[in-house]
Amino acid sequence: MIQEINAIFDGKSLQLESPLNLDVGTRVKIIVETILPQKQPTKTFLETAQSLQLQGNPDWSEKIDQYLYGETVSDHE
């Protein structure tokens, strides 16, 4: 009988993630196959920006120079 089961190596032994359907004392053959960690889906720029929960004035894009440099467009004229 073949059973496929995942386990985690704790440095000394394999810790099974689910129980095996075996009688006590049953001899088994183990083949170890490393499972690569699941890759997290890449976040979009918008998802990253929203996750930062930045707060700013509602007119940020209109007065960017004033907020960044303390000057307005009319100061350059």
mmCIF file of the N, C-alpha and C atoms, coordinates in Angstrom:
data_MODEL
# 
_entry.id   MODEL 
# 
loop_
_atom_site.group_PDB 
_atom_site.id 
_atom_site.type_symbol 
_atom_site.label_atom_id 
_atom_site.label_alt_id 
_atom_site.label_comp_id 
_atom_site.label_asym_id 
_atom_site.label_entity_id 
_atom_site.label_seq_id 
_atom_site.pdbx_PDB_ins_code 
_atom_site.Cartn_x 
_atom_site.Cartn_y 
_atom_site.Cartn_z 
_atom_site.occupancy 
_atom_site.B_iso_or_equiv 
_atom_site.pdbx_formal_charge 
_atom_site.auth_seq_id 
_atom_site.auth_comp_id 
_atom_site.auth_asym_id 
_atom_site.auth_atom_id 
_atom_site.pdbx_PDB_model_num 
ATOM 1   N N  . MET A 1 1  ? 0.838  -1.179 0.000   1.00 0.00 ? 1  MET A N  1 
ATOM 2   C CA . MET A 1 1  ? 0.000  0.000  0.000   1.00 0.00 ? 1  MET A CA 1 
ATOM 3   C C  . MET A 1 1  ? 0.887  1.247  0.000   1.00 0.00 ? 1  MET A C  1 
ATOM 4   N N  . ILE A 1 2  ? 0.555  2.220  -0.845  1.00 0.00 ? 2  ILE A N  1 
ATOM 5   C CA . ILE A 1 2  ? 1.300  3.472  -0.927  1.00 0.00 ? 2  ILE A CA 1 
ATOM 6   C C  . ILE A 1 2  ? 0.443  4.592  -0.356  1.00 0.00 ? 2  ILE A C  1 
ATOM 7   N N  . GLN A 1 3  ? 1.042  5.367  0.536   1.00 0.00 ? 3  GLN A N  1 
ATOM 8   C CA . GLN A 1 3  ? 0.395  6.557  1.088   1.00 0.00 ? 3  GLN A CA 1 
ATOM 9   C C  . GLN A 1 3  ? 1.341  7.725  0.883   1.00 0.00 ? 3  GLN A C  1 
ATOM 10  N N  . GLU A 1 4  ? 0.824  8.820  0.399   1.00 0.00 ? 4  GLU A N  1 
ATOM 11  C CA . GLU A 1 4  ? 1.641  10.024 0.244   1.00 0.00 ? 4  GLU A CA 1 
ATOM 12  C C  . GLU A 1 4  ? 1.238  10.992 1.346   1.00 0.00 ? 4  GLU A C  1 
ATOM 13  N N  . ILE A 1 5  ? 2.236  11.470 2.074   1.00 0.00 ? 5  ILE A N  1 
ATOM 14  C CA . ILE A 1 5  ? 1.959  12.342 3.214   1.00 0.00 ? 5  ILE A CA 1 
ATOM 15  C C  . ILE A 1 5  ? 3.069  13.375 3.334   1.00 0.00 ? 5  ILE A C  1 
ATOM 16  N N  . ASN A 1 6  ? 2.737  14.559 3.771   1.00 0.00 ? 6  ASN A N  1 
ATOM 17  C CA . ASN A 1 6  ? 3.736  15.609 3.985   1.00 0.00 ? 6  ASN A CA 1 
ATOM 18  C C  . ASN A 1 6  ? 4.202  15.579 5.436   1.00 0.00 ? 6  ASN A C  1 
ATOM 19  N N  . ALA A 1 7  ? 5.446  15.981 5.631   1.00 0.00 ? 7  ALA A N  1 
ATOM 20  C CA . ALA A 1 7  ? 6.016  16.032 6.972   1.00 0.00 ? 7  ALA A CA 1 
ATOM 21  C C  . ALA A 1 7  ? 6.976  17.211 7.048   1.00 0.00 ? 7  ALA A C  1 
ATOM 22  N N  . ILE A 1 8  ? 7.288  17.609 8.266   1.00 0.00 ? 8  ILE A N  1 
ATOM 23  C CA . ILE A 1 8  ? 8.239  18.701 8.500   1.00 0.00 ? 8  ILE A CA 1 
ATOM 24  C C  . ILE A 1 8  ? 9.394  18.140 9.314   1.00 0.00 ? 8  ILE A C  1 
ATOM 25  N N  . PHE A 1 9  ? 10.616 18.426 8.878   1.00 0.00 ? 9  PHE A N  1 
ATOM 26  C CA . PHE A 1 9  ? 11.805 17.974 9.589   1.00 0.00 ? 9  PHE A CA 1 
ATOM 27  C C  . PHE A 1 9  ? 12.122 18.994 10.673  1.00 0.00 ? 9  PHE A C  1 
ATOM 28  N N  . ASP A 1 10 ? 12.176 18.557 11.932  1.00 0.00 ? 10 ASP A N  1 
ATOM 29  C CA . ASP A 1 10 ? 12.406 19.481 13.050  1.00 0.00 ? 10 ASP A CA 1 
ATOM 30  C C  . ASP A 1 10 ? 13.869 19.528 13.497  1.00 0.00 ? 10 ASP A C  1 
ATOM 31  N N  . GLY A 1 11 ? 14.747 18.957 12.708  1.00 0.00 ? 11 GLY A N  1 
ATOM 32  C CA . GLY A 1 11 ? 16.165 18.926 13.058  1.00 0.00 ? 11 GLY A CA 1 
ATOM 33  C C  . GLY A 1 11 ? 16.606 17.561 13.554  1.00 0.00 ? 11 GLY A C  1 
ATOM 34  N N  . LYS A 1 12 ? 15.656 16.749 14.014  1.00 0.00 ? 12 LYS A N  1 
ATOM 35  C CA . LYS A 1 12 ? 15.966 15.411 14.506  1.00 0.00 ? 12 LYS A CA 1 
ATOM 36  C C  . LYS A 1 12 ? 15.110 14.344 13.839  1.00 0.00 ? 12 LYS A C  1 
ATOM 37  N N  . SER A 1 13 ? 13.849 14.651 13.636  1.00 0.00 ? 13 SER A N  1 
ATOM 38  C CA . SER A 1 13 ? 12.941 13.650 13.069  1.00 0.00 ? 13 SER A CA 1 
ATOM 39  C C  . SER A 1 13 ? 11.891 14.322 12.191  1.00 0.00 ? 13 SER A C  1 
ATOM 40  N N  . LEU A 1 14 ? 11.173 13.493 11.459  1.00 0.00 ? 14 LEU A N  1 
ATOM 41  C CA . LEU A 1 14 ? 10.093 13.997 10.611  1.00 0.00 ? 14 LEU A CA 1 
ATOM 42  C C  . LEU A 1 14 ? 8.801  14.024 11.413  1.00 0.00 ? 14 LEU A C  1 
ATOM 43  N N  . GLN A 1 15 ? 8.125  15.152 11.402  1.00 0.00 ? 15 GLN A N  1 
ATOM 44  C CA . GLN A 1 15 ? 6.833  15.303 12.074  1.00 0.00 ? 15 GLN A CA 1 
ATOM 45  C C  . GLN A 1 15 ? 5.752  15.270 11.004  1.00 0.00 ? 15 GLN A C  1 
ATOM 46  N N  . LEU A 1 16 ? 4.930  14.236 11.027  1.00 0.00 ? 16 LEU A N  1 
ATOM 47  C CA . LEU A 1 16 ? 3.897  14.058 10.007  1.00 0.00 ? 16 LEU A CA 1 
ATOM 48  C C  . LEU A 1 16 ? 2.815  15.117 10.151  1.00 0.00 ? 16 LEU A C  1 
ATOM 49  N N  . GLU A 1 17 ? 2.321  15.599 9.011   1.00 0.00 ? 17 GLU A N  1 
ATOM 50  C CA . GLU A 1 17 ? 1.262  16.608 9.028   1.00 0.00 ? 17 GLU A CA 1 
ATOM 51  C C  . GLU A 1 17 ? -0.123 15.983 9.160   1.00 0.00 ? 17 GLU A C  1 
ATOM 52  N N  . SER A 1 18 ? -0.241 14.685 8.933   1.00 0.00 ? 18 SER A N  1 
ATOM 53  C CA . SER A 1 18 ? -1.510 13.976 9.121   1.00 0.00 ? 18 SER A CA 1 
ATOM 54  C C  . SER A 1 18 ? -1.178 12.530 9.501   1.00 0.00 ? 18 SER A C  1 
ATOM 55  N N  . PRO A 1 19 ? -2.111 11.827 10.124  1.00 0.00 ? 19 PRO A N  1 
ATOM 56  C CA . PRO A 1 19 ? -1.819 10.464 10.590  1.00 0.00 ? 19 PRO A CA 1 
ATOM 57  C C  . PRO A 1 19 ? -1.713 9.461  9.439   1.00 0.00 ? 19 PRO A C  1 
ATOM 58  N N  . LEU A 1 20 ? -0.939 8.422  9.686   1.00 0.00 ? 20 LEU A N  1 
ATOM 59  C CA . LEU A 1 20 ? -0.816 7.320  8.733   1.00 0.00 ? 20 LEU A CA 1 
ATOM 60  C C  . LEU A 1 20 ? -1.788 6.212  9.111   1.00 0.00 ? 20 LEU A C  1 
ATOM 61  N N  . ASN A 1 21 ? -2.291 5.533  8.111   1.00 0.00 ? 21 ASN A N  1 
ATOM 62  C CA . ASN A 1 21 ? -3.187 4.401  8.344   1.00 0.00 ? 21 ASN A CA 1 
ATOM 63  C C  . ASN A 1 21 ? -2.347 3.123  8.341   1.00 0.00 ? 21 ASN A C  1 
ATOM 64  N N  . LEU A 1 22 ? -1.599 2.912  9.440   1.00 0.00 ? 22 LEU A N  1 
ATOM 65  C CA . LEU A 1 22 ? -0.706 1.750  9.551   1.00 0.00 ? 22 LEU A CA 1 
ATOM 66  C C  . LEU A 1 22 ? -0.873 1.094  10.913  1.00 0.00 ? 22 LEU A C  1 
ATOM 67  N N  . ASP A 1 23 ? -0.641 -0.202 10.941  1.00 0.00 ? 23 ASP A N  1 
ATOM 68  C CA . ASP A 1 23 ? -0.610 -0.912 12.218  1.00 0.00 ? 23 ASP A CA 1 
ATOM 69  C C  . ASP A 1 23 ? 0.719  -0.625 12.904  1.00 0.00 ? 23 ASP A C  1 
ATOM 70  N N  . VAL A 1 24 ? 0.716  -0.620 14.223  1.00 0.00 ? 24 VAL A N  1 
ATOM 71  C CA . VAL A 1 24 ? 1.937  -0.419 15.001  1.00 0.00 ? 24 VAL A CA 1 
ATOM 72  C C  . VAL A 1 24 ? 2.937  -1.510 14.642  1.00 0.00 ? 24 VAL A C  1 
ATOM 73  N N  . GLY A 1 25 ? 4.194  -1.133 14.445  1.00 0.00 ? 25 GLY A N  1 
ATOM 74  C CA . GLY A 1 25 ? 5.246  -2.081 14.117  1.00 0.00 ? 25 GLY A CA 1 
ATOM 75  C C  . GLY A 1 25 ? 5.409  -2.347 12.631  1.00 0.00 ? 25 GLY A C  1 
ATOM 76  N N  . THR A 1 26 ? 4.596  -1.713 11.790  1.00 0.00 ? 26 THR A N  1 
ATOM 77  C CA . THR A 1 26 ? 4.699  -1.908 10.342  1.00 0.00 ? 26 THR A CA 1 
ATOM 78  C C  . THR A 1 26 ? 5.982  -1.257 9.838   1.00 0.00 ? 26 THR A C  1 
ATOM 79  N N  . ARG A 1 27 ? 6.763  -2.021 9.072   1.00 0.00 ? 27 ARG A N  1 
ATOM 80  C CA . ARG A 1 27 ? 7.984  -1.472 8.468   1.00 0.00 ? 27 ARG A CA 1 
ATOM 81  C C  . ARG A 1 27 ? 7.598  -0.721 7.202   1.00 0.00 ? 27 ARG A C  1 
ATOM 82  N N  . VAL A 1 28 ? 8.246  0.408  6.980   1.00 0.00 ? 28 VAL A N  1 
ATOM 83  C CA . VAL A 1 28 ? 7.943  1.234  5.808   1.00 0.00 ? 28 VAL A CA 1 
ATOM 84  C C  . VAL A 1 28 ? 9.234  1.645  5.119   1.00 0.00 ? 28 VAL A C  1 
ATOM 85  N N  . LYS A 1 29 ? 9.136  1.998  3.864   1.00 0.00 ? 29 LYS A N  1 
ATOM 86  C CA . LYS A 1 29 ? 10.250 2.542  3.096   1.00 0.00 ? 29 LYS A CA 1 
ATOM 87  C C  . LYS A 1 29 ? 9.929  4.019  2.873   1.00 0.00 ? 29 LYS A C  1 
ATOM 88  N N  . ILE A 1 30 ? 10.892 4.885  3.202   1.00 0.00 ? 30 ILE A N  1 
ATOM 89  C CA . ILE A 1 30 ? 10.673 6.327  3.086   1.00 0.00 ? 30 ILE A CA 1 
ATOM 90  C C  . ILE A 1 30 ? 11.563 6.889  1.989   1.00 0.00 ? 30 ILE A C  1 
ATOM 91  N N  . ILE A 1 31 ? 10.978 7.628  1.084   1.00 0.00 ? 31 ILE A N  1 
ATOM 92  C CA . ILE A 1 31 ? 11.708 8.371  0.057   1.00 0.00 ? 31 ILE A CA 1 
ATOM 93  C C  . ILE A 1 31 ? 11.468 9.845  0.344   1.00 0.00 ? 31 ILE A C  1 
ATOM 94  N N  . VAL A 1 32 ? 12.536 10.599 0.551   1.00 0.00 ? 32 VAL A N  1 
ATOM 95  C CA . VAL A 1 32 ? 12.399 12.012 0.922   1.00 0.00 ? 32 VAL A CA 1 
ATOM 96  C C  . VAL A 1 32 ? 12.471 12.881 -0.326  1.00 0.00 ? 32 VAL A C  1 
ATOM 97  N N  . GLU A 1 33 ? 11.454 13.688 -0.526  1.00 0.00 ? 33 GLU A N  1 
ATOM 98  C CA . GLU A 1 33 ? 11.398 14.653 -1.627  1.00 0.00 ? 33 GLU A CA 1 
ATOM 99  C C  . GLU A 1 33 ? 11.148 16.020 -1.006  1.00 0.00 ? 33 GLU A C  1 
ATOM 100 N N  . THR A 1 34 ? 12.072 16.946 -1.213  1.00 0.00 ? 34 THR A N  1 
ATOM 101 C CA . THR A 1 34 ? 11.917 18.284 -0.654  1.00 0.00 ? 34 THR A CA 1 
ATOM 102 C C  . THR A 1 34 ? 10.824 19.036 -1.398  1.00 0.00 ? 34 THR A C  1 
ATOM 103 N N  . ILE A 1 35 ? 9.938  19.662 -0.643  1.00 0.00 ? 35 ILE A N  1 
ATOM 104 C CA . ILE A 1 35 ? 8.859  20.462 -1.227  1.00 0.00 ? 35 ILE A CA 1 
ATOM 105 C C  . ILE A 1 35 ? 9.267  21.923 -1.147  1.00 0.00 ? 35 ILE A C  1 
ATOM 106 N N  . LEU A 1 36 ? 9.282  22.590 -2.288  1.00 0.00 ? 36 LEU A N  1 
ATOM 107 C CA . LEU A 1 36 ? 9.627  24.008 -2.299  1.00 0.00 ? 36 LEU A CA 1 
ATOM 108 C C  . LEU A 1 36 ? 8.501  24.811 -1.669  1.00 0.00 ? 36 LEU A C  1 
ATOM 109 N N  . PRO A 1 37 ? 8.855  25.875 -0.931  1.00 0.00 ? 37 PRO A N  1 
ATOM 110 C CA . PRO A 1 37 ? 7.798  26.700 -0.338  1.00 0.00 ? 37 PRO A CA 1 
ATOM 111 C C  . PRO A 1 37 ? 6.941  27.328 -1.431  1.00 0.00 ? 37 PRO A C  1 
ATOM 112 N N  . GLN A 1 38 ? 5.653  27.462 -1.137  1.00 0.00 ? 38 GLN A N  1 
ATOM 113 C CA . GLN A 1 38 ? 4.763  28.071 -2.115  1.00 0.00 ? 38 GLN A CA 1 
ATOM 114 C C  . GLN A 1 38 ? 5.104  29.549 -2.248  1.00 0.00 ? 38 GLN A C  1 
ATOM 115 N N  . LYS A 1 39 ? 5.229  29.983 -3.477  1.00 0.00 ? 39 LYS A N  1 
ATOM 116 C CA . LYS A 1 39 ? 5.577  31.368 -3.748  1.00 0.00 ? 39 LYS A CA 1 
ATOM 117 C C  . LYS A 1 39 ? 4.337  32.242 -3.575  1.00 0.00 ? 39 LYS A C  1 
ATOM 118 N N  . GLN A 1 40 ? 4.503  33.296 -2.806  1.00 0.00 ? 40 GLN A N  1 
ATOM 119 C CA . GLN A 1 40 ? 3.403  34.238 -2.610  1.00 0.00 ? 40 GLN A CA 1 
ATOM 120 C C  . GLN A 1 40 ? 3.201  35.037 -3.893  1.00 0.00 ? 40 GLN A C  1 
ATOM 121 N N  . PRO A 1 41 ? 1.957  35.267 -4.283  1.00 0.00 ? 41 PRO A N  1 
ATOM 122 C CA . PRO A 1 41 ? 1.731  36.079 -5.477  1.00 0.00 ? 41 PRO A CA 1 
ATOM 123 C C  . PRO A 1 41 ? 2.285  37.490 -5.276  1.00 0.00 ? 41 PRO A C  1 
ATOM 124 N N  . THR A 1 42 ? 2.895  38.016 -6.315  1.00 0.00 ? 42 THR A N  1 
ATOM 125 C CA . THR A 1 42 ? 3.483  39.346 -6.257  1.00 0.00 ? 42 THR A CA 1 
ATOM 126 C C  . THR A 1 42 ? 2.386  40.392 -6.146  1.00 0.00 ? 42 THR A C  1 
ATOM 127 N N  . LYS A 1 43 ? 2.595  41.353 -5.254  1.00 0.00 ? 43 LYS A N  1 
ATOM 128 C CA . LYS A 1 43 ? 1.622  42.436 -5.104  1.00 0.00 ? 43 LYS A CA 1 
ATOM 129 C C  . LYS A 1 43 ? 1.830  43.468 -6.203  1.00 0.00 ? 43 LYS A C  1 
ATOM 130 N N  . THR A 1 44 ? 0.742  44.081 -6.619  1.00 0.00 ? 44 THR A N  1 
ATOM 131 C CA . THR A 1 44 ? 0.833  45.174 -7.583  1.00 0.00 ? 44 THR A CA 1 
ATOM 132 C C  . THR A 1 44 ? 1.278  46.431 -6.843  1.00 0.00 ? 44 THR A C  1 
ATOM 133 N N  . PHE A 1 45 ? 1.697  47.446 -7.594  1.00 0.00 ? 45 PHE A N  1 
ATOM 134 C CA . PHE A 1 45 ? 2.089  48.712 -6.976  1.00 0.00 ? 45 PHE A CA 1 
ATOM 135 C C  . PHE A 1 45 ? 0.933  49.291 -6.174  1.00 0.00 ? 45 PHE A C  1 
ATOM 136 N N  . LEU A 1 46 ? -0.274 49.236 -6.733  1.00 0.00 ? 46 LEU A N  1 
ATOM 137 C CA . LEU A 1 46 ? -1.444 49.791 -6.054  1.00 0.00 ? 46 LEU A CA 1 
ATOM 138 C C  . LEU A 1 46 ? -1.705 49.058 -4.734  1.00 0.00 ? 46 LEU A C  1 
ATOM 139 N N  . GLU A 1 47 ? -1.589 47.736 -4.727  1.00 0.00 ? 47 GLU A N  1 
ATOM 140 C CA . GLU A 1 47 ? -1.787 46.973 -3.491  1.00 0.00 ? 47 GLU A CA 1 
ATOM 141 C C  . GLU A 1 47 ? -0.740 47.346 -2.443  1.00 0.00 ? 47 GLU A C  1 
ATOM 142 N N  . THR A 1 48 ? 0.503  47.518 -2.883  1.00 0.00 ? 48 THR A N  1 
ATOM 143 C CA . THR A 1 48 ? 1.567  47.914 -1.963  1.00 0.00 ? 48 THR A CA 1 
ATOM 144 C C  . THR A 1 48 ? 1.302  49.302 -1.403  1.00 0.00 ? 48 THR A C  1 
ATOM 145 N N  . ALA A 1 49 ? 0.955  50.248 -2.271  1.00 0.00 ? 49 ALA A N  1 
ATOM 146 C CA . ALA A 1 49 ? 0.688  51.619 -1.834  1.00 0.00 ? 49 ALA A CA 1 
ATOM 147 C C  . ALA A 1 49 ? -0.481 51.658 -0.851  1.00 0.00 ? 49 ALA A C  1 
ATOM 148 N N  . GLN A 1 50 ? -1.533 50.916 -1.137  1.00 0.00 ? 50 GLN A N  1 
ATOM 149 C CA . GLN A 1 50 ? -2.689 50.899 -0.239  1.00 0.00 ? 50 GLN A CA 1 
ATOM 150 C C  . GLN A 1 50 ? -2.344 50.256 1.104   1.00 0.00 ? 50 GLN A C  1 
ATOM 151 N N  . SER A 1 51 ? -1.471 49.267 1.103   1.00 0.00 ? 51 SER A N  1 
ATOM 152 C CA . SER A 1 51 ? -1.123 48.591 2.350   1.00 0.00 ? 51 SER A CA 1 
ATOM 153 C C  . SER A 1 51 ? -0.301 49.490 3.274   1.00 0.00 ? 51 SER A C  1 
ATOM 154 N N  . LEU A 1 52 ? 0.328  50.533 2.732   1.00 0.00 ? 52 LEU A N  1 
ATOM 155 C CA . LEU A 1 52 ? 1.115  51.455 3.550   1.00 0.00 ? 52 LEU A CA 1 
ATOM 156 C C  . LEU A 1 52 ? 0.233  52.369 4.386   1.00 0.00 ? 52 LEU A C  1 
ATOM 157 N N  . GLN A 1 53 ? -1.016 52.514 3.996   1.00 0.00 ? 53 GLN A N  1 
ATOM 158 C CA . GLN A 1 53 ? -1.990 53.354 4.691   1.00 0.00 ? 53 GLN A CA 1 
ATOM 159 C C  . GLN A 1 53 ? -1.443 54.755 4.944   1.00 0.00 ? 53 GLN A C  1 
ATOM 160 N N  . LEU A 1 54 ? -0.870 55.342 3.906   1.00 0.00 ? 54 LEU A N  1 
ATOM 161 C CA . LEU A 1 54 ? -0.329 56.693 4.006   1.00 0.00 ? 54 LEU A CA 1 
ATOM 162 C C  . LEU A 1 54 ? -1.459 57.695 4.143   1.00 0.00 ? 54 LEU A C  1 
ATOM 163 N N  . GLN A 1 55 ? -1.195 58.746 4.897   1.00 0.00 ? 55 GLN A N  1 
ATOM 164 C CA . GLN A 1 55 ? -2.187 59.795 5.055   1.00 0.00 ? 55 GLN A CA 1 
ATOM 165 C C  . GLN A 1 55 ? -1.592 61.097 4.551   1.00 0.00 ? 55 GLN A C  1 
ATOM 166 N N  . GLY A 1 56 ? -2.399 61.867 3.886   1.00 0.00 ? 56 GLY A N  1 
ATOM 167 C CA . GLY A 1 56 ? -1.947 63.153 3.364   1.00 0.00 ? 56 GLY A CA 1 
ATOM 168 C C  . GLY A 1 56 ? -3.138 64.045 3.093   1.00 0.00 ? 56 GLY A C  1 
ATOM 169 N N  . ASN A 1 57 ? -2.851 65.256 2.723   1.00 0.00 ? 57 ASN A N  1 
ATOM 170 C CA . ASN A 1 57 ? -3.908 66.213 2.414   1.00 0.00 ? 57 ASN A CA 1 
ATOM 171 C C  . ASN A 1 57 ? -4.605 65.837 1.119   1.00 0.00 ? 57 ASN A C  1 
ATOM 172 N N  . PRO A 1 58 ? -5.907 66.150 1.001   1.00 0.00 ? 58 PRO A N  1 
ATOM 173 C CA . PRO A 1 58 ? -6.640 65.792 -0.214  1.00 0.00 ? 58 PRO A CA 1 
ATOM 174 C C  . PRO A 1 58 ? -6.117 66.502 -1.464  1.00 0.00 ? 58 PRO A C  1 
ATOM 175 N N  . ASP A 1 59 ? -5.429 67.644 -1.293  1.00 0.00 ? 59 ASP A N  1 
ATOM 176 C CA . ASP A 1 59 ? -4.913 68.379 -2.454  1.00 0.00 ? 59 ASP A CA 1 
ATOM 177 C C  . ASP A 1 59 ? -3.427 68.085 -2.691  1.00 0.00 ? 59 ASP A C  1 
ATOM 178 N N  . TRP A 1 60 ? -2.976 66.938 -2.242  1.00 0.00 ? 60 TRP A N  1 
ATOM 179 C CA . TRP A 1 60 ? -1.557 66.556 -2.339  1.00 0.00 ? 60 TRP A CA 1 
ATOM 180 C C  . TRP A 1 60 ? -1.007 66.714 -3.752  1.00 0.00 ? 60 TRP A C  1 
ATOM 181 N N  . SER A 1 61 ? -1.715 66.199 -4.746  1.00 0.00 ? 61 SER A N  1 
ATOM 182 C CA . SER A 1 61 ? -1.186 66.250 -6.111  1.00 0.00 ? 61 SER A CA 1 
ATOM 183 C C  . SER A 1 61 ? -1.189 67.664 -6.680  1.00 0.00 ? 61 SER A C  1 
ATOM 184 N N  . GLU A 1 62 ? -2.068 68.520 -6.198  1.00 0.00 ? 62 GLU A N  1 
ATOM 185 C CA . GLU A 1 62 ? -2.131 69.895 -6.706  1.00 0.00 ? 62 GLU A CA 1 
ATOM 186 C C  . GLU A 1 62 ? -1.051 70.776 -6.096  1.00 0.00 ? 62 GLU A C  1 
ATOM 187 N N  . LYS A 1 63 ? -0.639 70.492 -4.877  1.00 0.00 ? 63 LYS A N  1 
ATOM 188 C CA . LYS A 1 63 ? 0.329  71.349 -4.174  1.00 0.00 ? 63 LYS A CA 1 
ATOM 189 C C  . LYS A 1 63 ? 1.575  70.563 -3.771  1.00 0.00 ? 63 LYS A C  1 
ATOM 190 N N  . ILE A 1 64 ? 2.011  69.663 -4.617  1.00 0.00 ? 64 ILE A N  1 
ATOM 191 C CA . ILE A 1 64 ? 3.140  68.797 -4.281  1.00 0.00 ? 64 ILE A CA 1 
ATOM 192 C C  . ILE A 1 64 ? 4.409  69.581 -3.958  1.00 0.00 ? 64 ILE A C  1 
ATOM 193 N N  . ASP A 1 65 ? 4.713  70.635 -4.746  1.00 0.00 ? 65 ASP A N  1 
ATOM 194 C CA . ASP A 1 65 ? 5.917  71.433 -4.485  1.00 0.00 ? 65 ASP A CA 1 
ATOM 195 C C  . ASP A 1 65 ? 5.851  72.114 -3.124  1.00 0.00 ? 65 ASP A C  1 
ATOM 196 N N  . GLN A 1 66 ? 4.689  72.624 -2.793  1.00 0.00 ? 66 GLN A N  1 
ATOM 197 C CA . GLN A 1 66 ? 4.540  73.307 -1.514  1.00 0.00 ? 66 GLN A CA 1 
ATOM 198 C C  . GLN A 1 66 ? 4.752  72.331 -0.357  1.00 0.00 ? 66 GLN A C  1 
ATOM 199 N N  . TYR A 1 67 ? 4.203  71.131 -0.468  1.00 0.00 ? 67 TYR A N  1 
ATOM 200 C CA . TYR A 1 67 ? 4.351  70.156 0.610   1.00 0.00 ? 67 TYR A CA 1 
ATOM 201 C C  . TYR A 1 67 ? 5.774  69.601 0.693   1.00 0.00 ? 67 TYR A C  1 
ATOM 202 N N  . LEU A 1 68 ? 6.413  69.408 -0.457  1.00 0.00 ? 68 LEU A N  1 
ATOM 203 C CA . LEU A 1 68 ? 7.766  68.849 -0.450  1.00 0.00 ? 68 LEU A CA 1 
ATOM 204 C C  . LEU A 1 68 ? 8.842  69.884 -0.155  1.00 0.00 ? 68 LEU A C  1 
ATOM 205 N N  . TYR A 1 69 ? 8.708  71.068 -0.753  1.00 0.00 ? 69 TYR A N  1 
ATOM 206 C CA . TYR A 1 69 ? 9.786  72.052 -0.689  1.00 0.00 ? 69 TYR A CA 1 
ATOM 207 C C  . TYR A 1 69 ? 9.401  73.337 0.029   1.00 0.00 ? 69 TYR A C  1 
ATOM 208 N N  . GLY A 1 70 ? 8.142  73.475 0.450   1.00 0.00 ? 70 GLY A N  1 
ATOM 209 C CA . GLY A 1 70 ? 7.711  74.678 1.141   1.00 0.00 ? 70 GLY A CA 1 
ATOM 210 C C  . GLY A 1 70 ? 7.555  75.867 0.223   1.00 0.00 ? 70 GLY A C  1 
ATOM 211 N N  . GLU A 1 71 ? 7.362  75.626 -1.039  1.00 0.00 ? 71 GLU A N  1 
ATOM 212 C CA . GLU A 1 71 ? 7.204  76.721 -1.994  1.00 0.00 ? 71 GLU A CA 1 
ATOM 213 C C  . GLU A 1 71 ? 6.075  76.397 -2.954  1.00 0.00 ? 71 GLU A C  1 
ATOM 214 N N  . THR A 1 72 ? 5.523  77.402 -3.561  1.00 0.00 ? 72 THR A N  1 
ATOM 215 C CA . THR A 1 72 ? 4.456  77.211 -4.533  1.00 0.00 ? 72 THR A CA 1 
ATOM 216 C C  . THR A 1 72 ? 4.985  77.510 -5.919  1.00 0.00 ? 72 THR A C  1 
ATOM 217 N N  . VAL A 1 73 ? 4.210  77.172 -6.923  1.00 0.00 ? 73 VAL A N  1 
ATOM 218 C CA . VAL A 1 73 ? 4.610  77.422 -8.307  1.00 0.00 ? 73 VAL A CA 1 
ATOM 219 C C  . VAL A 1 73 ? 4.815  78.910 -8.529  1.00 0.00 ? 73 VAL A C  1 
ATOM 220 N N  . SER A 1 74 ? 4.001  79.756 -7.897  1.00 0.00 ? 74 SER A N  1 
ATOM 221 C CA . SER A 1 74 ? 4.123  81.207 -8.091  1.00 0.00 ? 74 SER A CA 1 
ATOM 222 C C  . SER A 1 74 ? 5.414  81.752 -7.494  1.00 0.00 ? 74 SER A C  1 
ATOM 223 N N  . ASP A 1 75 ? 6.048  81.047 -6.548  1.00 0.00 ? 75 ASP A N  1 
ATOM 224 C CA . ASP A 1 75 ? 7.322  81.485 -5.978  1.00 0.00 ? 75 ASP A CA 1 
ATOM 225 C C  . ASP A 1 75 ? 8.442  81.441 -7.008  1.00 0.00 ? 75 ASP A C  1 
ATOM 226 N N  . HIS A 1 76 ? 8.290  80.625 -8.055  1.00 0.00 ? 76 HIS A N  1 
ATOM 227 C CA . HIS A 1 76 ? 9.329  80.485 -9.078  1.00 0.00 ? 76 HIS A CA 1 
ATOM 228 C C  . HIS A 1 76 ? 9.226  81.565 -10.138 1.00 0.00 ? 76 HIS A C  1 
ATOM 229 N N  . GLU A 1 77 ? 8.127  82.276 -10.198 1.00 0.00 ? 77 GLU A N  1 
ATOM 230 C CA . GLU A 1 77 ? 7.921  83.252 -11.278 1.00 0.00 ? 77 GLU A CA 1 
ATOM 231 C C  . GLU A 1 77 ? 8.446  84.611 -10.912 1.00 0.00 ? 77 GLU A C  1 
# 
